[in-house]
Amino acid sequence: MSVVTLEEAKAHLRVDGTDDDADIDLKLAAAEDLAAQVLNRPVPWTNVDGDEVPVPASVKAAILLILGDLYANREASIVGTSHTVNPTVERLLWPHRKLSVA
């Protein structure tokens, strides 16, 4: 289940029409997967009782930032430029990260 709707994603990307819907869906799934990897938990996650926890706005915002980057930069690399991860994504996700005890 996606925590960001296609309509929310398209509004964030400022996309009208349906021509890019499949591409946006794919990139949205990848953005949510990356957020889950950083969080070290599924998105959305459940509490100890097994109830789904509402997704914090900061997590949704991070997913949209990742999506925007994936949509704007559709190639693996751009010659002559450097690319860094947006530090805001980590700052938005880090407080919700599930820490594991070894």
MOPAC internal coordinates of N, CA, C and O (Angstrom, degrees):
PM7 1SCF
backbone

  N    0.0000 0     0.00 0     0.00 0    0    0    0
  C    1.4479 1     0.00 0     0.00 0    1    0    0
  C    1.5215 1   109.29 1     0.00 0    2    1    0
  O    1.2310 1   120.79 1   -53.01 1    3    2    1
  N    1.2897 1   116.10 1   126.99 1    3    2    1
  C    1.4512 1   121.83 1  -179.39 1    5    3    2
  C    1.5296 1   110.05 1   -79.00 1    6    5    3
  O    1.2310 1   120.72 1   -42.50 1    7    6    5
  N    1.3312 1   116.22 1   137.50 1    7    6    5
  C    1.4644 1   119.84 1   179.06 1    9    7    6
  C    1.5221 1   111.55 1   -90.06 1   10    9    7
  O    1.2310 1   120.52 1   165.12 1   11   10    9
  N    1.3253 1   116.61 1   -14.88 1   11   10    9
  C    1.4619 1   122.58 1   174.61 1   13   11   10
  C    1.5211 1   106.22 1  -115.29 1   14   13   11
  O    1.2310 1   120.22 1   -53.88 1   15   14   13
  N    1.3178 1   117.19 1   126.12 1   15   14   13
  C    1.4601 1   120.24 1  -179.69 1   17   15   14
  C    1.5240 1   110.44 1   -76.25 1   18   17   15
  O    1.2310 1   121.38 1   -19.71 1   19   18   17
  N    1.3209 1   114.96 1   160.29 1   19   18   17
  C    1.4553 1   120.12 1   176.16 1   21   19   18
  C    1.5283 1   109.93 1   -58.94 1   22   21   19
  O    1.2310 1   120.29 1   141.67 1   23   22   21
  N    1.3144 1   117.05 1   -38.33 1   23   22   21
  C    1.4632 1   121.07 1  -179.74 1   25   23   22
  C    1.5272 1   110.65 1   -65.08 1   26   25   23
  O    1.2310 1   120.06 1   138.15 1   27   26   25
  N    1.3379 1   117.49 1   -41.85 1   27   26   25
  C    1.4663 1   120.75 1   177.00 1   29   27   26
  C    1.5288 1   110.27 1   -64.05 1   30   29   27
  O    1.2310 1   120.64 1   138.32 1   31   30   29
  N    1.3248 1   116.38 1   -41.68 1   31   30   29
  C    1.4597 1   120.99 1  -179.88 1   33   31   30
  C    1.5249 1   110.66 1   -63.13 1   34   33   31
  O    1.2310 1   120.24 1   134.28 1   35   34   33
  N    1.3247 1   117.15 1   -45.72 1   35   34   33
  C    1.4564 1   120.80 1  -179.12 1   37   35   34
  C    1.5163 1   111.18 1   -66.49 1   38   37   35
  O    1.2310 1   120.01 1   143.74 1   39   38   37
  N    1.3151 1   117.58 1   -36.26 1   39   38   37
  C    1.4691 1   120.34 1   176.63 1   41   39   38
  C    1.5250 1   110.07 1   -64.43 1   42   41   39
  O    1.2310 1   120.49 1   137.47 1   43   42   41
  N    1.3338 1   116.67 1   -42.53 1   43   42   41
  C    1.4657 1   120.88 1   178.41 1   45   43   42
  C    1.5303 1   111.25 1   -62.73 1   46   45   43
  O    1.2310 1   120.81 1   139.61 1   47   46   45
  N    1.3189 1   116.06 1   -40.39 1   47   46   45
  C    1.4656 1   121.47 1  -179.04 1   49   47   46
  C    1.5302 1   112.80 1   -82.07 1   50   49   47
  O    1.2310 1   120.83 1   171.07 1   51   50   49
  N    1.3224 1   116.02 1    -8.93 1   51   50   49
  C    1.4732 1   122.55 1  -176.65 1   53   51   50
  C    1.5253 1   110.83 1    58.76 1   54   53   51
  O    1.2310 1   121.77 1  -130.16 1   55   54   53
  N    1.3472 1   114.22 1    49.84 1   55   54   53
  C    1.4567 1   121.92 1  -179.35 1   57   55   54
  C    1.5208 1   108.90 1  -110.40 1   58   57   55
  O    1.2310 1   120.89 1   -51.78 1   59   58   57
  N    1.3276 1   115.91 1   128.22 1   59   58   57
  C    1.4652 1   122.09 1   173.78 1   61   59   58
  C    1.5181 1   108.15 1  -106.55 1   62   61   59
  O    1.2310 1   120.76 1   -23.13 1   63   62   61
  N    1.3145 1   116.16 1   156.87 1   63   62   61
  C    1.4573 1   119.71 1   177.61 1   65   63   62
  C    1.5177 1   111.34 1    84.19 1   66   65   63
  O    1.2310 1   121.51 1     2.67 1   67   66   65
  N    1.3263 1   114.71 1  -177.33 1   67   66   65
  C    1.4671 1   120.66 1  -174.26 1   69   67   66
  C    1.5265 1   113.53 1  -118.94 1   70   69   67
  O    1.2310 1   119.86 1  -178.00 1   71   70   69
  N    1.3217 1   117.87 1     2.00 1   71   70   69
  C    1.4689 1   120.62 1  -175.72 1   73   71   70
  C    1.5289 1   112.96 1   -58.99 1   74   73   71
  O    1.2310 1   119.73 1   144.41 1   75   74   73
  N    1.3202 1   118.12 1   -35.59 1   75   74   73
  C    1.4701 1   121.85 1  -176.65 1   77   75   74
  C    1.5256 1   113.93 1   -99.10 1   78   77   75
  O    1.2310 1   119.60 1  -170.96 1   79   78   77
  N    1.3236 1   118.37 1     9.04 1   79   78   77
  C    1.4712 1   120.86 1  -174.54 1   81   79   78
  C    1.5266 1   113.06 1   -56.14 1   82   81   79
  O    1.2310 1   119.85 1   134.21 1   83   82   81
  N    1.3136 1   117.89 1   -45.79 1   83   82   81
  C    1.4687 1   120.41 1  -178.20 1   85   83   82
  C    1.5236 1   110.43 1   -64.12 1   86   85   83
  O    1.2310 1   120.32 1   137.71 1   87   86   85
  N    1.3243 1   117.00 1   -42.29 1   87   86   85
  C    1.4601 1   121.41 1   179.00 1   89   87   86
  C    1.5272 1   110.64 1   -64.90 1   90   89   87
  O    1.2310 1   120.40 1   137.51 1   91   90   89
  N    1.3186 1   116.84 1   -42.49 1   91   90   89
  C    1.4642 1   120.71 1   178.63 1   93   91   90
  C    1.5245 1   110.54 1   -64.56 1   94   93   91
  O    1.2310 1   120.01 1   137.74 1   95   94   93
  N    1.3231 1   117.59 1   -42.26 1   95   94   93
  C    1.4708 1   121.11 1   177.46 1   97   95   94
  C    1.5294 1   111.02 1   -58.58 1   98   97   95
  O    1.2310 1   120.59 1   135.30 1   99   98   97
  N    1.3292 1   116.48 1   -44.70 1   99   98   97
  C    1.4653 1   120.95 1   179.36 1  101   99   98
  C    1.5250 1   111.08 1   -62.31 1  102  101   99
  O    1.2310 1   120.34 1   132.65 1  103  102  101
  N    1.3188 1   116.95 1   -47.35 1  103  102  101
  C    1.4612 1   121.09 1  -179.42 1  105  103  102
  C    1.5245 1   111.39 1   -68.44 1  106  105  103
  O    1.2310 1   119.69 1   146.68 1  107  106  105
  N    1.3093 1   118.20 1   -33.32 1  107  106  105
  C    1.4592 1   121.66 1   176.46 1  109  107  106
  C    1.5250 1   110.34 1   -65.12 1  110  109  107
  O    1.2310 1   120.42 1   137.08 1  111  110  109
  N    1.3213 1   116.80 1   -42.92 1  111  110  109
  C    1.4696 1   120.38 1   177.14 1  113  111  110
  C    1.5274 1   110.24 1   -62.06 1  114  113  111
  O    1.2310 1   120.34 1   139.25 1  115  114  113
  N    1.3316 1   116.96 1   -40.75 1  115  114  113
  C    1.4680 1   120.74 1   178.73 1  117  115  114
  C    1.5252 1   110.83 1   -66.21 1  118  117  115
  O    1.2310 1   120.24 1   140.14 1  119  118  117
  N    1.3253 1   117.16 1   -39.86 1  119  118  117
  C    1.4727 1   121.02 1   178.88 1  121  119  118
  C    1.5247 1   110.69 1   -63.96 1  122  121  119
  O    1.2310 1   120.49 1   137.89 1  123  122  121
  N    1.3231 1   116.66 1   -42.11 1  123  122  121
  C    1.4630 1   119.94 1   178.66 1  125  123  122
  C    1.5236 1   110.95 1   -68.13 1  126  125  123
  O    1.2310 1   120.29 1   143.56 1  127  126  125
  N    1.3255 1   117.04 1   -36.44 1  127  126  125
  C    1.4580 1   120.91 1   177.00 1  129  127  126
  C    1.5252 1   110.96 1   -64.23 1  130  129  127
  O    1.2310 1   120.38 1   136.32 1  131  130  129
  N    1.3244 1   116.89 1   -43.68 1  131  130  129
  C    1.4609 1   120.38 1   178.44 1  133  131  130
  C    1.5269 1   110.67 1   -63.32 1  134  133  131
  O    1.2310 1   120.28 1   137.53 1  135  134  133
  N    1.3267 1   117.08 1   -42.47 1  135  134  133
  C    1.4660 1   120.21 1   177.77 1  137  135  134
  C    1.5233 1   110.43 1   -60.53 1  138  137  135
  O    1.2310 1   120.06 1   137.77 1  139  138  137
  N    1.3160 1   117.49 1   -42.23 1  139  138  137
  C    1.4661 1   121.43 1   178.63 1  141  139  138
  C    1.5257 1   110.97 1   -62.77 1  142  141  139
  O    1.2310 1   120.19 1   142.60 1  143  142  141
  N    1.3429 1   117.25 1   -37.40 1  143  142  141
  C    1.4599 1   120.40 1   178.53 1  145  143  142
  C    1.5315 1   110.65 1   -65.93 1  146  145  143
  O    1.2310 1   120.28 1   136.58 1  147  146  145
  N    1.3233 1   117.07 1   -43.42 1  147  146  145
  C    1.4637 1   120.78 1   178.61 1  149  147  146
  C    1.5265 1   110.24 1   -65.35 1  150  149  147
  O    1.2310 1   120.73 1   139.13 1  151  150  149
  N    1.3251 1   116.22 1   -40.87 1  151  150  149
  C    1.4665 1   120.96 1  -178.98 1  153  151  150
  C    1.5267 1   112.61 1   -73.08 1  154  153  151
  O    1.2310 1   120.54 1   161.14 1  155  154  153
  N    1.3171 1   116.58 1   -18.86 1  155  154  153
  C    1.4609 1   122.11 1  -176.80 1  157  155  154
  C    1.5335 1   110.96 1    62.28 1  158  157  155
  O    1.2310 1   121.31 1  -144.59 1  159  158  157
  N    1.3269 1   115.10 1    35.41 1  159  158  157
  C    1.4637 1   122.53 1   178.72 1  161  159  158
  C    1.5227 1   109.33 1  -162.47 1  162  161  159
  O    1.2310 1   120.00 1   -21.27 1  163  162  161
  N    1.3073 1   117.60 1   158.73 1  163  162  161
  C    1.4687 1   119.06 1   177.41 1  165  163  162
  C    1.5273 1   110.85 1   -70.27 1  166  165  163
  O    1.2310 1   121.13 1   -25.05 1  167  166  165
  N    1.3070 1   115.44 1   154.95 1  167  166  165
  C    1.4625 1   121.36 1   175.49 1  169  167  166
  C    1.5097 1   107.24 1  -119.72 1  170  169  167
  O    1.2310 1   118.40 1   -59.77 1  171  170  169
  N    1.3271 1   120.65 1   120.23 1  171  170  169
  C    1.4642 1   126.34 1    -4.86 1  173  171  170
  C    1.5294 1   111.06 1   -74.41 1  174  173  171
  O    1.2310 1   120.89 1   -15.42 1  175  174  173
  N    1.3282 1   115.90 1   164.58 1  175  174  173
  C    1.4569 1   120.64 1   179.84 1  177  175  174
  C    1.5205 1   110.16 1  -112.67 1  178  177  175
  O    1.2310 1   121.00 1    -7.40 1  179  178  177
  N    1.3167 1   115.69 1   172.60 1  179  178  177
  C    1.4598 1   120.62 1  -179.04 1  181  179  178
  C    1.5253 1   109.93 1  -117.73 1  182  181  179
  O    1.2310 1   121.30 1   -21.69 1  183  182  181
  N    1.3368 1   115.11 1   158.31 1  183  182  181
  C    1.4626 1   119.79 1   176.36 1  185  183  182
  C    1.5274 1   109.06 1   -87.30 1  186  185  183
  O    1.2310 1   120.29 1     5.18 1  187  186  185
  N    1.3312 1   117.04 1  -174.82 1  187  186  185
  C    1.4653 1   120.95 1  -176.11 1  189  187  186
  C    1.5238 1   112.34 1   -64.20 1  190  189  187
  O    1.2310 1   120.04 1   157.59 1  191  190  189
  N    1.3344 1   117.53 1   -22.41 1  191  190  189
  C    1.4629 1   121.33 1   178.28 1  193  191  190
  C    1.5302 1   112.63 1   -86.17 1  194  193  191
  O    1.2310 1   120.66 1   177.56 1  195  194  193
  N    1.3427 1   116.35 1    -2.44 1  195  194  193
  C    1.4520 1   120.28 1  -179.62 1  197  195  194
  C    1.5144 1   113.89 1    86.86 1  198  197  195
  O    1.2310 1   120.47 1  -173.76 1  199  198  197
  N    1.3267 1   116.71 1     6.24 1  199  198  197
  C    1.4646 1   120.83 1   178.55 1  201  199  198
  C    1.5277 1   109.83 1   -84.47 1  202  201  199
  O    1.2310 1   120.79 1   -41.99 1  203  202  201
  N    1.3221 1   116.10 1   138.01 1  203  202  201
  C    1.4557 1   120.01 1   178.88 1  205  203  202
  C    1.5269 1   110.19 1   -66.35 1  206  205  203
  O    1.2310 1   120.90 1   -47.80 1  207  206  205
  N    1.3232 1   115.89 1   132.20 1  207  206  205
  C    1.4592 1   122.69 1   179.83 1  209  207  206
  C    1.5238 1   108.35 1   -88.77 1  210  209  207
  O    1.2310 1   119.85 1   -45.49 1  211  210  209
  N    1.3425 1   117.89 1   134.51 1  211  210  209
  C    1.4622 1   118.59 1   176.19 1  213  211  210
  C    1.5352 1   110.14 1   -58.11 1  214  213  211
  O    1.2310 1   120.58 1   -42.71 1  215  214  213
  N    1.3223 1   116.49 1   137.29 1  215  214  213
  C    1.4583 1   120.84 1  -178.61 1  217  215  214
  C    1.5314 1   108.25 1   -73.69 1  218  217  215
  O    1.2310 1   120.50 1   -56.15 1  219  218  217
  N    1.3449 1   116.65 1   123.85 1  219  218  217
  C    1.4640 1   119.15 1   179.58 1  221  219  218
  C    1.5286 1   111.52 1   -61.97 1  222  221  219
  O    1.2310 1   120.87 1   -30.28 1  223  222  221
  N    1.3219 1   115.94 1   149.72 1  223  222  221
  C    1.4650 1   121.34 1   179.45 1  225  223  222
  C    1.5231 1   111.36 1   -58.14 1  226  225  223
  O    1.2310 1   120.08 1   146.28 1  227  226  225
  N    1.3303 1   117.45 1   -33.72 1  227  226  225
  C    1.4666 1   120.01 1  -179.40 1  229  227  226
  C    1.5286 1   111.15 1   -66.05 1  230  229  227
  O    1.2310 1   119.93 1   146.04 1  231  230  229
  N    1.3116 1   117.73 1   -33.96 1  231  230  229
  C    1.4686 1   121.05 1   178.02 1  233  231  230
  C    1.5293 1   109.61 1   -70.62 1  234  233  231
  O    1.2310 1   120.23 1   136.75 1  235  234  233
  N    1.3260 1   117.17 1   -43.25 1  235  234  233
  C    1.4686 1   119.82 1   177.39 1  237  235  234
  C    1.5250 1   110.43 1   -62.29 1  238  237  235
  O    1.2310 1   120.30 1   139.38 1  239  238  237
  N    1.3343 1   117.02 1   -40.62 1  239  238  237
  C    1.4654 1   120.97 1   179.43 1  241  239  238
  C    1.5278 1   110.45 1   -62.92 1  242  241  239
  O    1.2310 1   120.26 1   138.42 1  243  242  241
  N    1.3297 1   117.11 1   -41.58 1  243  242  241
  C    1.4689 1   121.08 1   178.71 1  245  243  242
  C    1.5278 1   110.33 1   -63.33 1  246  245  243
  O    1.2310 1   120.25 1   137.51 1  247  246  245
  N    1.3176 1   117.12 1   -42.49 1  247  246  245
  C    1.4660 1   121.26 1   178.52 1  249  247  246
  C    1.5284 1   110.11 1   -60.74 1  250  249  247
  O    1.2310 1   120.33 1   137.88 1  251  250  249
  N    1.3227 1   116.97 1   -42.12 1  251  250  249
  C    1.4607 1   120.20 1   178.76 1  253  251  250
  C    1.5291 1   111.93 1   -66.48 1  254  253  251
  O    1.2310 1   120.11 1   143.18 1  255  254  253
  N    1.3371 1   117.39 1   -36.82 1  255  254  253
  C    1.4660 1   120.11 1   176.35 1  257  255  254
  C    1.5297 1   111.18 1   -64.08 1  258  257  255
  O    1.2310 1   120.89 1   136.40 1  259  258  257
  N    1.3257 1   115.91 1   -43.60 1  259  258  257
  C    1.4710 1   120.39 1   177.77 1  261  259  258
  C    1.5233 1   109.87 1   -62.36 1  262  261  259
  O    1.2310 1   120.68 1   134.92 1  263  262  261
  N    1.3296 1   116.30 1   -45.08 1  263  262  261
  C    1.4632 1   121.37 1   178.73 1  265  263  262
  C    1.5235 1   110.53 1   -58.20 1  266  265  263
  O    1.2310 1   120.26 1   134.29 1  267  266  265
  N    1.3247 1   117.10 1   -45.71 1  267  266  265
  C    1.4646 1   120.84 1  -179.64 1  269  267  266
  C    1.5133 1   111.61 1   -59.49 1  270  269  267
  O    1.2310 1   120.80 1   139.48 1  271  270  269
  N    1.3322 1   116.07 1   -40.52 1  271  270  269
  C    1.4628 1   120.54 1   178.54 1  273  271  270
  C    1.5328 1   110.50 1   -66.04 1  274  273  271
  O    1.2310 1   120.18 1   134.84 1  275  274  273
  N    1.3263 1   117.26 1   -45.16 1  275  274  273
  C    1.4688 1   120.79 1   179.23 1  277  275  274
  C    1.5233 1   111.46 1   -62.20 1  278  277  275
  O    1.2310 1   120.51 1   140.89 1  279  278  277
  N    1.3194 1   116.62 1   -39.11 1  279  278  277
  C    1.4622 1   121.36 1  -177.77 1  281  279  278
  C    1.5295 1   111.37 1   -72.26 1  282  281  279
  O    1.2310 1   120.45 1   140.42 1  283  282  281
  N    1.3352 1   116.75 1   -39.58 1  283  282  281
  C    1.4624 1   120.94 1  -177.77 1  285  283  282
  C    1.5188 1   112.29 1   -76.01 1  286  285  283
  O    1.2310 1   120.58 1   147.98 1  287  286  285
  N    1.3235 1   116.50 1   -32.02 1  287  286  285
  C    1.4656 1   121.54 1  -176.31 1  289  287  286
  C    1.5240 1   109.00 1  -115.68 1  290  289  287
  O    1.2310 1   120.84 1   -99.49 1  291  290  289
  N    1.3044 1   116.00 1    80.51 1  291  290  289
  C    1.4670 1   121.54 1  -171.96 1  293  291  290
  C    1.5128 1   114.23 1   -80.70 1  294  293  291
  O    1.2310 1   119.81 1   172.69 1  295  294  293
  N    1.2899 1   117.96 1    -7.31 1  295  294  293
  C    1.4567 1   121.31 1   179.36 1  297  295  294
  C    1.5245 1   108.73 1  -104.62 1  298  297  295
  O    1.2310 1   120.66 1   -19.22 1  299  298  297
  N    1.3339 1   116.34 1   160.78 1  299  298  297
  C    1.4564 1   121.77 1  -177.62 1  301  299  298
  C    1.5275 1   111.84 1   -65.97 1  302  301  299
  O    1.2310 1   120.15 1   143.44 1  303  302  301
  N    1.3252 1   117.31 1   -36.56 1  303  302  301
  C    1.4621 1   120.52 1   179.37 1  305  303  302
  C    1.5201 1   109.38 1  -155.97 1  306  305  303
  O    1.2310 1   122.26 1   -20.10 1  307  306  305
  N    1.3211 1   113.29 1   159.90 1  307  306  305
  C    1.4526 1   119.80 1   178.91 1  309  307  306
  C    1.5262 1   106.52 1  -120.68 1  310  309  307
  O    1.2310 1   119.95 1   -57.56 1  311  310  309
  N    1.3083 1   117.70 1   122.44 1  311  310  309
  C    1.4549 1   121.93 1  -177.32 1  313  311  310
  C    1.5221 1   109.46 1   -64.53 1  314  313  311
  O    1.2310 1   121.26 1   -45.84 1  315  314  313
  N    1.3427 1   115.20 1   134.16 1  315  314  313
  C    1.4502 1   120.28 1   175.91 1  317  315  314
  C    1.5141 1   115.45 1    86.41 1  318  317  315
  O    1.2310 1   119.86 1  -174.34 1  319  318  317
  N    1.3240 1   117.87 1     5.66 1  319  318  317
  C    1.4533 1   120.30 1   178.41 1  321  319  318
  C    1.5196 1   109.20 1  -129.92 1  322  321  319
  O    1.2310 1   121.32 1   -16.13 1  323  322  321
  N    1.3019 1   115.08 1   163.87 1  323  322  321
  C    1.4602 1   119.20 1   173.46 1  325  323  322
  C    1.5240 1   107.86 1  -116.39 1  326  325  323
  O    1.2310 1   121.15 1   -29.67 1  327  326  325
  N    1.3049 1   115.40 1   150.33 1  327  326  325
  C    1.4604 1   120.34 1  -177.73 1  329  327  326
  C    1.5226 1   108.66 1  -128.45 1  330  329  327
  O    1.2310 1   121.12 1   -49.78 1  331  330  329
  N    1.3190 1   115.46 1   130.22 1  331  330  329
  C    1.4551 1   120.23 1   177.01 1  333  331  330
  C    1.5175 1   108.90 1  -123.29 1  334  333  331
  O    1.2310 1   121.20 1   -25.04 1  335  334  333
  N    1.2991 1   115.32 1   154.96 1  335  334  333
  C    1.4592 1   120.86 1   177.15 1  337  335  334
  C    1.5214 1   108.24 1   -70.14 1  338  337  335
  O    1.2310 1   120.52 1   -43.30 1  339  338  337
  N    1.2996 1   116.62 1   136.70 1  339  338  337
  C    1.4588 1   121.56 1   178.28 1  341  339  338
  C    1.5320 1   108.69 1   -63.91 1  342  341  339
  O    1.2310 1   119.63 1   -64.13 1  343  342  341
  N    1.3255 1   118.32 1   115.87 1  343  342  341
  C    1.4665 1   119.77 1  -177.90 1  345  343  342
  C    1.5256 1   113.09 1   -63.49 1  346  345  343
  O    1.2310 1   120.08 1   158.18 1  347  346  345
  N    1.3171 1   117.45 1   -21.82 1  347  346  345
  C    1.4626 1   120.19 1   178.58 1  349  347  346
  C    1.5195 1   111.21 1   -63.72 1  350  349  347
  O    1.2310 1   120.25 1   145.46 1  351  350  349
  N    1.3384 1   117.13 1   -34.54 1  351  350  349
  C    1.4618 1   120.58 1   178.88 1  353  351  350
  C    1.5234 1   109.77 1   -59.45 1  354  353  351
  O    1.2310 1   120.25 1   131.15 1  355  354  353
  N    1.3270 1   117.14 1   -48.85 1  355  354  353
  C    1.4680 1   119.62 1   179.25 1  357  355  354
  C    1.5184 1   111.44 1   -64.04 1  358  357  355
  O    1.2310 1   120.13 1   139.63 1  359  358  357
  N    1.3306 1   117.36 1   -40.37 1  359  358  357
  C    1.4694 1   119.64 1   179.78 1  361  359  358
  C    1.5191 1   111.59 1   -64.63 1  362  361  359
  O    1.2310 1   119.95 1   146.02 1  363  362  361
  N    1.3246 1   117.70 1   -33.98 1  363  362  361
  C    1.4625 1   121.05 1   178.15 1  365  363  362
  C    1.5270 1   111.99 1   -72.70 1  366  365  363
  O    1.2310 1   120.42 1   142.01 1  367  366  365
  N    1.3306 1   116.80 1   -37.99 1  367  366  365
  C    1.4616 1   120.52 1  -175.19 1  369  367  366
  C    1.5247 1   113.55 1   -86.48 1  370  369  367
  O    1.2310 1   119.54 1   147.21 1  371  370  369
  N    1.3177 1   118.48 1   -32.79 1  371  370  369
  C    1.4607 1   122.13 1  -169.90 1  373  371  370
  C    1.5344 1   114.12 1   -54.34 1  374  373  371
  O    1.2310 1   118.64 1   137.14 1  375  374  373
  N    1.3375 1   120.19 1   -42.86 1  375  374  373
  C    1.4768 1   118.56 1  -179.16 1  377  375  374
  C    1.5275 1   114.48 1   -61.90 1  378  377  375
  O    1.2310 1   120.32 1   160.39 1  379  378  377
  N    1.3329 1   117.00 1   -19.61 1  379  378  377
  C    1.4767 1   121.84 1  -177.26 1  381  379  378
  C    1.5232 1   112.06 1  -100.97 1  382  381  379
  O    1.2310 1   120.41 1  -177.76 1  383  382  381
  N    1.3257 1   116.83 1     2.24 1  383  382  381
  C    1.4729 1   121.45 1  -177.09 1  385  383  382
  C    1.5145 1   110.49 1   -65.45 1  386  385  383
  O    1.2310 1   120.70 1   -44.70 1  387  386  385
  N    1.3205 1   116.27 1   135.30 1  387  386  385
  C    1.4512 1   121.91 1   176.33 1  389  387  386
  C    1.5309 1   107.89 1   -86.84 1  390  389  387
  O    1.2310 1   121.01 1   -60.55 1  391  390  389
  N    1.2908 1   115.67 1   119.45 1  391  390  389
  C    1.4603 1   120.39 1  -179.79 1  393  391  390
  C    1.5250 1   108.67 1   -92.10 1  394  393  391
  O    1.2310 1   120.97 1   -38.79 1  395  394  393
  N    1.3090 1   115.76 1   141.21 1  395  394  393
  C    1.4624 1   119.89 1   178.86 1  397  395  394
  C    1.5156 1   108.96 1  -109.17 1  398  397  395
  O    1.2310 1   121.48 1   -31.35 1  399  398  397
  N    1.3006 1   114.77 1   148.65 1  399  398  397
  C    1.4587 1   121.43 1   178.04 1  401  399  398
  C    1.5239 1   107.15 1  -103.48 1  402  401  399
  O    1.2310 1   121.41 1   -54.15 1  403  402  401
  N    1.3255 1   114.90 1   125.85 1  403  402  401
  C    1.4735 1   118.97 1  -178.56 1  405  403  402
  C    1.4898 1   111.77 1   -84.40 1  406  405  403
  O    1.2310 1   120.10 1   180.00 1  407  406  405

